[in-house]
């Protein structure tokens, strides 16, 4: 069963993805201009491919 996925920009490089009941913070590392508050979108994509 498909769940809705909503991604919203929070501030700067930081975003929040909401997947059904789950909230995931995405952020870039400091050297890329982010705050490192969560995995980067690329890291999440690689993790999803590996899952």
Order of alpha helices (4+ residues) and beta strands (2+ residues): beta-beta-beta-alpha
